[in-house]
Amino acid sequence: MSAAYTLESVAARAEIEDVIHRYCHATDRRRWWLMDSVFHEDATCRLSSIGGSWREFVAQGSALLEPVEATHHQVGNIMIAFEGSVAHVETYVTAFHAIPHDAPVGGGFGGTGEAYEVMLGARYIDRFELRDGRWRIADRRLLTEWRNHRPSREGGLAAVSGQARGQREDGISGSVVEAWRTNDPGRVDASRLVDRAEIADVVNRFCHAVDRNRWELMASVFHEDGKTVFIGNELPWQKMVENARVSMGSLERTHHQTGNMLFSFDGDVAEVETYVTAYHRVPPTAPSTTFWDGRSEDYEGVAGGRYIDRFERRDGRWRMVEHRTFVEWRHDHGVAEGSLAQTPSNMRGQRGDADASLPVIAALLH
């Protein structure tokens, strides 16, 4: 098996990752037509109690998920081993499912009369094959490692409109994927690998700026005329930062972890979808009027969603001109951090210069 890292193999890896991310998007948005660009026609797929040919799997999967209000499949670690025109791939995935109180009884996500959530961790074990110049899945298996059921506790998200939470087959991410309805996504253009890397760095810089309260980094995230949209509230990015200094700065800590990314390029414009899962430790002193509202006692809020971003390349730099956040699920619970409570502060994340990540972002601070 080849472990060589060449421009060709890196482009192939990017194409394989795109296929994996399209699968997650197709599932979560119920854009089942996208599966045509995920599987070879004779592919097989086995996930828990459903499977067979990939078309049989999609029919069974769409029926299984029909009563589920929201799903969020965020992938992380991806290992790829090439063997000629075959690639063996392992992908870690964490998947969230919101089951409403009136879901039908029975099945993998059967109703209980009360709303509940299912979170599971698993791995996709895939065999990809290169045929007619396209990497697609020839065989997929899901190996589930853990699964957790819990009552729904979505806090302030319950009051957020469906449009601001993200829909299934809708126009929110259409700018990223709709062109693929009639045009095959094709192979990754090797000349775009650098663009993709720069854009990913900008998205990750945004998360770092929020979590470390490094608001000065936002000038390297947005173009000067950039704007943000959160729960329907559109603001210039500078005003967003001003508000976030209070709303996010009042939290004890946050942790925004990104995953799947899909890119659609048109010259010097890129439409990008990024999956994100975010943790928030909320003290009673937090403002009571913000999304992460202060209450009588500390609590933790974990949420999952997507960033839908429009990037433009100006003067040789990719920056955001529009950043939209859609929160698709949220779970609030009491603080129970176990032995972490005794961990010295220098072994936990800090804000500002005290954090160990300073050498990573130092060059951006000048």
Contacts in CASP RR format, 6 or more apart in sequence:
PFRMAT RR
TARGET T0000
AUTHOR 0000-0000-0000
METHOD contacts of the structure
MODEL  1
MSAAYTLESVAARAEIEDVIHRYCHATDRRRWWLMDSVFHEDATCRLSSI
GGSWREFVAQGSALLEPVEATHHQVGNIMIAFEGSVAHVETYVTAFHAIP
HDAPVGGGFGGTGEAYEVMLGARYIDRFELRDGRWRIADRRLLTEWRNHR
PSREGGLAAVSGQARGQREDGISGSVVEAWRTNDPGRVDASRLVDRAEIA
DVVNRFCHAVDRNRWELMASVFHEDGKTVFIGNELPWQKMVENARVSMGS
LERTHHQTGNMLFSFDGDVAEVETYVTAYHRVPPTAPSTTFWDGRSEDYE
GVAGGRYIDRFERRDGRWRMVEHRTFVEWRHDHGVAEGSLAQTPSNMRGQ
RGDADASLPVIAALLH
1 81 0 8 1.000
1 82 0 8 1.000
1 83 0 8 1.000
1 88 0 8 1.000
2 9 0 8 1.000
2 81 0 8 1.000
2 82 0 8 1.000
2 83 0 8 1.000
2 84 0 8 1.000
3 81 0 8 1.000
7 190 0 8 1.000
7 193 0 8 1.000
8 190 0 8 1.000
9 82 0 8 1.000
10 190 0 8 1.000
10 193 0 8 1.000
11 187 0 8 1.000
11 188 0 8 1.000
11 189 0 8 1.000
11 190 0 8 1.000
11 193 0 8 1.000
12 82 0 8 1.000
12 87 0 8 1.000
12 130 0 8 1.000
12 135 0 8 1.000
12 188 0 8 1.000
13 80 0 8 1.000
14 188 0 8 1.000
14 193 0 8 1.000
14 196 0 8 1.000
15 135 0 8 1.000
15 186 0 8 1.000
15 187 0 8 1.000
15 188 0 8 1.000
16 78 0 8 1.000
16 80 0 8 1.000
16 87 0 8 1.000
16 89 0 8 1.000
16 128 0 8 1.000
16 135 0 8 1.000
17 78 0 8 1.000
18 185 0 8 1.000
18 188 0 8 1.000
18 262 0 8 1.000
18 263 0 8 1.000
19 37 0 8 1.000
19 38 0 8 1.000
19 128 0 8 1.000
19 135 0 8 1.000
19 136 0 8 1.000
19 137 0 8 1.000
20 75 0 8 1.000
20 78 0 8 1.000
20 89 0 8 1.000
20 91 0 8 1.000
20 124 0 8 1.000
20 126 0 8 1.000
20 260 0 8 1.000
21 75 0 8 1.000
21 260 0 8 1.000
21 261 0 8 1.000
21 262 0 8 1.000
22 34 0 8 1.000
22 37 0 8 1.000
22 38 0 8 1.000
22 177 0 8 1.000
22 180 0 8 1.000
22 185 0 8 1.000
22 262 0 8 1.000
23 34 0 8 1.000
23 35 0 8 1.000
23 38 0 8 1.000
23 73 0 8 1.000
23 137 0 8 1.000
24 73 0 8 1.000
24 74 0 8 1.000
24 75 0 8 1.000
24 93 0 8 1.000
24 260 0 8 1.000
24 275 0 8 1.000
25 31 0 8 1.000
25 34 0 8 1.000
25 173 0 8 1.000
25 177 0 8 1.000
25 260 0 8 1.000
25 262 0 8 1.000
25 273 0 8 1.000
26 32 0 8 1.000
26 33 0 8 1.000
26 34 0 8 1.000
26 35 0 8 1.000
26 38 0 8 1.000
27 65 0 8 1.000
27 71 0 8 1.000
27 73 0 8 1.000
28 70 0 8 1.000
28 71 0 8 1.000
28 72 0 8 1.000
28 73 0 8 1.000
28 328 0 8 1.000
29 167 0 8 1.000
29 168 0 8 1.000
29 169 0 8 1.000
29 170 0 8 1.000
29 173 0 8 1.000
30 62 0 8 1.000
30 65 0 8 1.000
30 168 0 8 1.000
30 169 0 8 1.000
31 168 0 8 1.000
31 169 0 8 1.000
31 177 0 8 1.000
32 58 0 8 1.000
32 62 0 8 1.000
33 181 0 8 1.000
34 177 0 8 1.000
34 180 0 8 1.000
35 54 0 8 1.000
35 58 0 8 1.000
37 136 0 8 1.000
37 180 0 8 1.000
37 184 0 8 1.000
37 185 0 8 1.000
37 186 0 8 1.000
38 54 0 8 1.000
38 136 0 8 1.000
38 137 0 8 1.000
39 45 0 8 1.000
39 54 0 8 1.000
39 136 0 8 1.000
39 137 0 8 1.000
39 138 0 8 1.000
39 140 0 8 1.000
40 129 0 8 1.000
40 131 0 8 1.000
40 136 0 8 1.000
40 137 0 8 1.000
40 138 0 8 1.000
42 53 0 8 1.000
42 138 0 8 1.000
43 53 0 8 1.000
43 54 0 8 1.000
43 136 0 8 1.000
43 137 0 8 1.000
43 138 0 8 1.000
43 139 0 8 1.000
43 140 0 8 1.000
44 51 0 8 1.000
44 52 0 8 1.000
44 53 0 8 1.000
44 54 0 8 1.000
44 138 0 8 1.000
44 139 0 8 1.000
44 140 0 8 1.000
45 51 0 8 1.000
45 52 0 8 1.000
45 53 0 8 1.000
45 54 0 8 1.000
45 57 0 8 1.000
45 137 0 8 1.000
45 139 0 8 1.000
45 140 0 8 1.000
45 141 0 8 1.000
46 52 0 8 1.000
46 57 0 8 1.000
46 140 0 8 1.000
46 141 0 8 1.000
46 142 0 8 1.000
47 57 0 8 1.000
47 140 0 8 1.000
47 141 0 8 1.000
47 142 0 8 1.000
48 108 0 8 1.000
48 142 0 8 1.000
48 144 0 8 1.000
49 108 0 8 1.000
50 57 0 8 1.000
50 60 0 8 1.000
50 61 0 8 1.000
50 64 0 8 1.000
51 57 0 8 1.000
51 60 0 8 1.000
54 137 0 8 1.000
54 140 0 8 1.000
64 107 0 8 1.000
64 108 0 8 1.000
64 109 0 8 1.000
65 71 0 8 1.000
65 97 0 8 1.000
65 109 0 8 1.000
67 99 0 8 1.000
67 100 0 8 1.000
67 103 0 8 1.000
67 104 0 8 1.000
67 109 0 8 1.000
67 110 0 8 1.000
67 111 0 8 1.000
68 97 0 8 1.000
68 98 0 8 1.000
68 99 0 8 1.000
68 100 0 8 1.000
68 103 0 8 1.000
68 109 0 8 1.000
69 98 0 8 1.000
69 99 0 8 1.000
69 100 0 8 1.000
70 96 0 8 1.000
70 97 0 8 1.000
70 98 0 8 1.000
70 165 0 8 1.000
70 328 0 8 1.000
70 329 0 8 1.000
71 95 0 8 1.000
71 96 0 8 1.000
71 97 0 8 1.000
71 98 0 8 1.000
72 95 0 8 1.000
72 96 0 8 1.000
72 275 0 8 1.000
72 277 0 8 1.000
72 304 0 8 1.000
72 305 0 8 1.000
72 328 0 8 1.000
72 329 0 8 1.000
73 93 0 8 1.000
73 94 0 8 1.000
73 95 0 8 1.000
73 260 0 8 1.000
73 275 0 8 1.000
74 93 0 8 1.000
74 94 0 8 1.000
74 95 0 8 1.000
74 259 0 8 1.000
74 260 0 8 1.000
74 275 0 8 1.000
74 276 0 8 1.000
74 277 0 8 1.000
74 304 0 8 1.000
75 91 0 8 1.000
75 92 0 8 1.000
75 93 0 8 1.000
75 124 0 8 1.000
75 259 0 8 1.000
75 260 0 8 1.000
75 275 0 8 1.000
76 91 0 8 1.000
76 92 0 8 1.000
76 93 0 8 1.000
76 259 0 8 1.000
77 90 0 8 1.000
77 91 0 8 1.000
77 92 0 8 1.000
78 89 0 8 1.000
78 90 0 8 1.000
78 91 0 8 1.000
78 92 0 8 1.000
79 89 0 8 1.000
79 90 0 8 1.000
79 91 0 8 1.000
80 87 0 8 1.000
80 88 0 8 1.000
80 89 0 8 1.000
81 87 0 8 1.000
81 88 0 8 1.000
81 89 0 8 1.000
84 130 0 8 1.000
85 129 0 8 1.000
85 130 0 8 1.000
85 131 0 8 1.000
86 127 0 8 1.000
86 128 0 8 1.000
86 129 0 8 1.000
86 130 0 8 1.000
87 127 0 8 1.000
87 128 0 8 1.000
87 129 0 8 1.000
87 130 0 8 1.000
87 135 0 8 1.000
88 126 0 8 1.000
88 127 0 8 1.000
88 128 0 8 1.000
89 124 0 8 1.000
89 125 0 8 1.000
89 126 0 8 1.000
89 127 0 8 1.000
89 128 0 8 1.000
90 123 0 8 1.000
90 124 0 8 1.000
90 125 0 8 1.000
90 126 0 8 1.000
91 123 0 8 1.000
91 124 0 8 1.000
91 126 0 8 1.000
92 121 0 8 1.000
92 122 0 8 1.000
92 123 0 8 1.000
93 121 0 8 1.000
93 122 0 8 1.000
93 123 0 8 1.000
93 124 0 8 1.000
94 119 0 8 1.000
94 120 0 8 1.000
94 121 0 8 1.000
94 277 0 8 1.000
95 119 0 8 1.000
95 120 0 8 1.000
95 121 0 8 1.000
95 122 0 8 1.000
96 117 0 8 1.000
96 118 0 8 1.000
96 119 0 8 1.000
96 304 0 8 1.000
96 329 0 8 1.000
97 109 0 8 1.000
97 117 0 8 1.000
97 118 0 8 1.000
97 119 0 8 1.000
97 120 0 8 1.000
98 115 0 8 1.000
98 117 0 8 1.000
98 152 0 8 1.000
98 329 0 8 1.000
99 109 0 8 1.000
99 110 0 8 1.000
99 111 0 8 1.000
99 112 0 8 1.000
99 115 0 8 1.000
99 116 0 8 1.000
99 117 0 8 1.000
99 118 0 8 1.000
100 111 0 8 1.000
100 115 0 8 1.000
101 111 0 8 1.000
101 112 0 8 1.000
101 113 0 8 1.000
101 114 0 8 1.000
101 115 0 8 1.000
102 111 0 8 1.000
102 113 0 8 1.000
103 109 0 8 1.000
103 110 0 8 1.000
103 111 0 8 1.000
103 112 0 8 1.000
103 113 0 8 1.000
104 110 0 8 1.000
104 111 0 8 1.000
105 111 0 8 1.000
105 112 0 8 1.000
109 118 0 8 1.000
114 151 0 8 1.000
114 152 0 8 1.000
115 151 0 8 1.000
115 152 0 8 1.000
116 149 0 8 1.000
116 150 0 8 1.000
116 151 0 8 1.000
116 152 0 8 1.000
117 149 0 8 1.000
117 150 0 8 1.000
117 151 0 8 1.000
117 152 0 8 1.000
117 329 0 8 1.000
117 331 0 8 1.000
118 147 0 8 1.000
118 148 0 8 1.000
118 149 0 8 1.000
119 147 0 8 1.000
119 148 0 8 1.000
119 150 0 8 1.000
120 144 0 8 1.000
120 146 0 8 1.000
120 147 0 8 1.000
120 148 0 8 1.000
121 144 0 8 1.000
121 145 0 8 1.000
121 146 0 8 1.000
121 147 0 8 1.000
122 142 0 8 1.000
122 143 0 8 1.000
122 144 0 8 1.000
122 145 0 8 1.000
123 142 0 8 1.000
123 143 0 8 1.000
123 145 0 8 1.000
124 140 0 8 1.000
124 141 0 8 1.000
124 142 0 8 1.000
125 140 0 8 1.000
125 141 0 8 1.000
125 142 0 8 1.000
125 143 0 8 1.000
126 137 0 8 1.000
126 139 0 8 1.000
126 140 0 8 1.000
126 141 0 8 1.000
127 137 0 8 1.000
127 138 0 8 1.000
127 139 0 8 1.000
127 140 0 8 1.000
128 135 0 8 1.000
128 136 0 8 1.000
128 137 0 8 1.000
128 138 0 8 1.000
129 135 0 8 1.000
129 136 0 8 1.000
129 138 0 8 1.000
133 187 0 8 1.000
134 184 0 8 1.000
134 186 0 8 1.000
134 187 0 8 1.000
135 187 0 8 1.000
150 331 0 8 1.000
152 331 0 8 1.000
153 331 0 8 1.000
153 332 0 8 1.000
153 333 0 8 1.000
154 329 0 8 1.000
154 330 0 8 1.000
154 331 0 8 1.000
154 332 0 8 1.000
155 330 0 8 1.000
155 332 0 8 1.000
156 291 0 8 1.000
156 293 0 8 1.000
156 330 0 8 1.000
157 165 0 8 1.000
157 303 0 8 1.000
157 327 0 8 1.000
157 329 0 8 1.000
157 330 0 8 1.000
160 231 0 8 1.000
160 327 0 8 1.000
163 172 0 8 1.000
164 231 0 8 1.000
164 232 0 8 1.000
164 326 0 8 1.000
164 327 0 8 1.000
165 326 0 8 1.000
165 327 0 8 1.000
165 328 0 8 1.000
166 172 0 8 1.000
166 306 0 8 1.000
166 326 0 8 1.000
166 328 0 8 1.000
171 178 0 8 1.000
172 308 0 8 1.000
172 324 0 8 1.000
172 326 0 8 1.000
173 273 0 8 1.000
173 306 0 8 1.000
173 308 0 8 1.000
174 271 0 8 1.000
175 264 0 8 1.000
175 271 0 8 1.000
175 308 0 8 1.000
175 310 0 8 1.000
176 262 0 8 1.000
176 263 0 8 1.000
176 264 0 8 1.000
176 271 0 8 1.000
176 272 0 8 1.000
176 273 0 8 1.000
176 308 0 8 1.000
177 262 0 8 1.000
177 264 0 8 1.000
177 273 0 8 1.000
179 264 0 8 1.000
189 265 0 8 1.000
192 263 0 8 1.000
192 265 0 8 1.000
195 265 0 8 1.000
195 270 0 8 1.000
195 313 0 8 1.000
195 318 0 8 1.000
196 261 0 8 1.000
196 263 0 8 1.000
198 317 0 8 1.000
198 318 0 8 1.000
199 263 0 8 1.000
199 270 0 8 1.000
199 272 0 8 1.000
199 311 0 8 1.000
199 318 0 8 1.000
200 261 0 8 1.000
202 220 0 8 1.000
202 221 0 8 1.000
202 311 0 8 1.000
202 318 0 8 1.000
202 319 0 8 1.000
202 320 0 8 1.000
203 258 0 8 1.000
203 261 0 8 1.000
203 272 0 8 1.000
203 274 0 8 1.000
203 307 0 8 1.000
203 309 0 8 1.000
204 258 0 8 1.000
205 217 0 8 1.000
205 220 0 8 1.000
205 221 0 8 1.000
205 361 0 8 1.000
205 364 0 8 1.000
206 218 0 8 1.000
206 221 0 8 1.000
206 307 0 8 1.000
206 320 0 8 1.000
206 323 0 8 1.000
207 256 0 8 1.000
207 257 0 8 1.000
207 258 0 8 1.000
207 276 0 8 1.000
208 214 0 8 1.000
208 217 0 8 1.000
208 357 0 8 1.000
208 361 0 8 1.000
209 215 0 8 1.000
209 216 0 8 1.000
209 217 0 8 1.000
209 218 0 8 1.000
209 221 0 8 1.000
210 244 0 8 1.000
210 248 0 8 1.000
210 254 0 8 1.000
210 256 0 8 1.000
211 253 0 8 1.000
211 254 0 8 1.000
211 255 0 8 1.000
211 256 0 8 1.000
212 350 0 8 1.000
212 351 0 8 1.000
212 352 0 8 1.000
212 355 0 8 1.000
212 357 0 8 1.000
213 245 0 8 1.000
213 248 0 8 1.000
213 249 0 8 1.000
213 351 0 8 1.000
213 352 0 8 1.000
214 351 0 8 1.000
214 352 0 8 1.000
214 361 0 8 1.000
214 365 0 8 1.000
215 241 0 8 1.000
215 244 0 8 1.000
215 245 0 8 1.000
216 365 0 8 1.000
217 361 0 8 1.000
217 364 0 8 1.000
217 365 0 8 1.000
218 237 0 8 1.000
218 241 0 8 1.000
220 319 0 8 1.000
220 364 0 8 1.000
221 237 0 8 1.000
221 319 0 8 1.000
221 320 0 8 1.000
222 237 0 8 1.000
222 319 0 8 1.000
222 320 0 8 1.000
222 321 0 8 1.000
222 323 0 8 1.000
223 312 0 8 1.000
223 314 0 8 1.000
223 319 0 8 1.000
223 320 0 8 1.000
223 321 0 8 1.000
225 236 0 8 1.000
225 321 0 8 1.000
226 236 0 8 1.000
226 237 0 8 1.000
226 319 0 8 1.000
226 320 0 8 1.000
226 321 0 8 1.000
226 322 0 8 1.000
226 323 0 8 1.000
227 234 0 8 1.000
227 235 0 8 1.000
227 236 0 8 1.000
227 237 0 8 1.000
227 321 0 8 1.000
227 322 0 8 1.000
227 323 0 8 1.000
228 234 0 8 1.000
228 235 0 8 1.000
228 236 0 8 1.000
228 237 0 8 1.000
228 240 0 8 1.000
228 322 0 8 1.000
228 323 0 8 1.000
228 324 0 8 1.000
228 325 0 8 1.000
229 235 0 8 1.000
229 322 0 8 1.000
229 323 0 8 1.000
229 324 0 8 1.000
229 325 0 8 1.000
230 240 0 8 1.000
230 291 0 8 1.000
230 324 0 8 1.000
230 325 0 8 1.000
231 291 0 8 1.000
231 325 0 8 1.000
231 327 0 8 1.000
235 243 0 8 1.000
237 320 0 8 1.000
237 323 0 8 1.000
246 287 0 8 1.000
246 290 0 8 1.000
247 286 0 8 1.000
247 287 0 8 1.000
247 290 0 8 1.000
247 291 0 8 1.000
247 292 0 8 1.000
248 254 0 8 1.000
248 292 0 8 1.000
250 283 0 8 1.000
250 285 0 8 1.000
250 286 0 8 1.000
250 287 0 8 1.000
250 290 0 8 1.000
251 280 0 8 1.000
251 281 0 8 1.000
251 282 0 8 1.000
251 283 0 8 1.000
251 286 0 8 1.000
251 292 0 8 1.000
252 281 0 8 1.000
252 282 0 8 1.000
252 283 0 8 1.000
252 298 0 8 1.000
253 279 0 8 1.000
253 280 0 8 1.000
253 281 0 8 1.000
253 348 0 8 1.000
253 349 0 8 1.000
254 278 0 8 1.000
254 279 0 8 1.000
254 280 0 8 1.000
254 281 0 8 1.000
255 278 0 8 1.000
255 279 0 8 1.000
256 276 0 8 1.000
256 277 0 8 1.000
256 278 0 8 1.000
257 276 0 8 1.000
257 277 0 8 1.000
257 278 0 8 1.000
258 274 0 8 1.000
258 275 0 8 1.000
258 276 0 8 1.000
258 307 0 8 1.000
259 274 0 8 1.000
259 275 0 8 1.000
259 276 0 8 1.000
260 273 0 8 1.000
260 274 0 8 1.000
260 275 0 8 1.000
261 272 0 8 1.000
261 273 0 8 1.000
261 274 0 8 1.000
261 275 0 8 1.000
262 272 0 8 1.000
262 273 0 8 1.000
263 270 0 8 1.000
263 271 0 8 1.000
263 272 0 8 1.000
264 270 0 8 1.000
264 271 0 8 1.000
264 272 0 8 1.000
267 313 0 8 1.000
268 312 0 8 1.000
268 313 0 8 1.000
268 314 0 8 1.000
269 310 0 8 1.000
269 311 0 8 1.000
269 312 0 8 1.000
269 313 0 8 1.000
270 310 0 8 1.000
270 311 0 8 1.000
270 312 0 8 1.000
270 313 0 8 1.000
270 318 0 8 1.000
271 308 0 8 1.000
271 309 0 8 1.000
271 310 0 8 1.000
271 311 0 8 1.000
272 307 0 8 1.000
272 308 0 8 1.000
272 309 0 8 1.000
272 310 0 8 1.000
272 311 0 8 1.000
273 306 0 8 1.000
273 307 0 8 1.000
273 308 0 8 1.000
273 309 0 8 1.000
274 306 0 8 1.000
274 307 0 8 1.000
274 309 0 8 1.000
275 304 0 8 1.000
275 305 0 8 1.000
275 306 0 8 1.000
276 304 0 8 1.000
276 305 0 8 1.000
276 306 0 8 1.000
276 307 0 8 1.000
277 302 0 8 1.000
277 303 0 8 1.000
277 304 0 8 1.000
277 305 0 8 1.000
278 302 0 8 1.000
278 303 0 8 1.000
278 304 0 8 1.000
279 300 0 8 1.000
279 301 0 8 1.000
279 302 0 8 1.000
280 292 0 8 1.000
280 300 0 8 1.000
280 301 0 8 1.000
280 302 0 8 1.000
280 303 0 8 1.000
281 298 0 8 1.000
281 300 0 8 1.000
281 301 0 8 1.000
281 335 0 8 1.000
282 292 0 8 1.000
282 293 0 8 1.000
282 294 0 8 1.000
282 295 0 8 1.000
282 298 0 8 1.000
282 299 0 8 1.000
282 300 0 8 1.000
282 301 0 8 1.000
283 294 0 8 1.000
283 298 0 8 1.000
284 294 0 8 1.000
284 295 0 8 1.000
284 296 0 8 1.000
284 297 0 8 1.000
284 298 0 8 1.000
285 294 0 8 1.000
286 292 0 8 1.000
286 293 0 8 1.000
286 294 0 8 1.000
287 293 0 8 1.000
287 294 0 8 1.000
288 294 0 8 1.000
288 295 0 8 1.000
291 327 0 8 1.000
292 301 0 8 1.000
297 334 0 8 1.000
298 334 0 8 1.000
298 335 0 8 1.000
299 332 0 8 1.000
299 333 0 8 1.000
299 334 0 8 1.000
299 335 0 8 1.000
300 332 0 8 1.000
300 333 0 8 1.000
300 334 0 8 1.000
300 335 0 8 1.000
301 330 0 8 1.000
301 331 0 8 1.000
301 332 0 8 1.000
301 333 0 8 1.000
302 330 0 8 1.000
302 331 0 8 1.000
303 327 0 8 1.000
303 329 0 8 1.000
303 330 0 8 1.000
303 331 0 8 1.000
304 327 0 8 1.000
304 328 0 8 1.000
304 329 0 8 1.000
304 330 0 8 1.000
305 325 0 8 1.000
305 326 0 8 1.000
305 327 0 8 1.000
305 328 0 8 1.000
305 329 0 8 1.000
306 325 0 8 1.000
306 326 0 8 1.000
306 328 0 8 1.000
307 323 0 8 1.000
307 324 0 8 1.000
307 325 0 8 1.000
307 326 0 8 1.000
308 324 0 8 1.000
308 326 0 8 1.000
309 320 0 8 1.000
309 322 0 8 1.000
309 323 0 8 1.000
309 324 0 8 1.000
310 320 0 8 1.000
310 321 0 8 1.000
310 322 0 8 1.000
311 318 0 8 1.000
311 319 0 8 1.000
311 320 0 8 1.000
311 321 0 8 1.000
312 318 0 8 1.000
312 319 0 8 1.000
312 321 0 8 1.000
340 348 0 8 1.000
349 355 0 8 1.000
349 356 0 8 1.000
350 356 0 8 1.000
352 358 0 8 1.000
END
